[in-house]
């Protein structure tokens, strides 16, 4: 952690909704005049699309059917840790972009399924913002979590997460339900061992819970709407959190535990603004005084 060069890390698996959370952070940064440099977890994949397919075939042939992008070995976690550490020390670092589709290929000038070249961060940033799969990893090789000043977990209940992933991958990537199901099954071991443990490291978790039937996510015809959901917000350390203020400001909310508040799904953006804006302001003001 660094008072002078703070780092915010948003962690969630594919389909969890981290992109929506990033949009809320971008709104806060713009409104509060915060100059944030952003990096994406995809930038730290170890393999491009073609090489990942070859590596999957090699891992499968060796009997490792659980290998996926969630796996530690499929990502440059030592490089991600180095970037976090360097930014915390100096405010400098580097990143790249993984190009997913033709639209991004036109933007970055790189074919889909490939990486752009590594490029240094722009000077003068107020903080570093990470959004991806591994922003709070702690294992025998790396401790990424210790370098982040504010760690956010985005964790829908698993059936909802699967529904979101199936609909996203079918709509944006042209996959069939069967293909997405195969990916979910292949990633399950790494999801349990690489993704879930990070949510004990996060400072705040946002967990969306549908209040409609999601018993069979493989045949769900649409994603439950925010109005068909609740969101459980858990604070790792509730000291200093004004729960009475939050409950008074967020209509329909209540405390479910001493460190948790439940809100209507449609109030998530408001709740994030109320909770995160003062935290971001504090990080930036402390960095400018350091």
Secondary structure as UniProt FT lines:
FT   STRAND          6..11
FT   TURN            14..15
FT   HELIX           18..32
FT   STRAND          36..40
FT   HELIX           41..44
FT   HELIX           49..61
FT   TURN            62..63
FT   TURN            65..66
FT   TURN            69..70
FT   HELIX           72..74
FT   HELIX           77..90
FT   STRAND          94..95
FT   HELIX           102..108
FT   TURN            112..113
FT   STRAND          119..120
FT   TURN            123..124
FT   STRAND          127..132
FT   TURN            135..136
FT   HELIX           145..147
FT   STRAND          150..154
FT   HELIX           158..173
FT   HELIX           177..190
FT   HELIX           191..195
FT   HELIX           196..200
FT   STRAND          204..210
FT   HELIX           217..219
FT   HELIX           226..228
FT   STRAND          229..235
FT   TURN            239..240
FT   HELIX           243..249
FT   TURN            251..252
FT   STRAND          254..257
FT   TURN            258..259
FT   STRAND          260..264
FT   HELIX           265..267
FT   HELIX           268..289
//
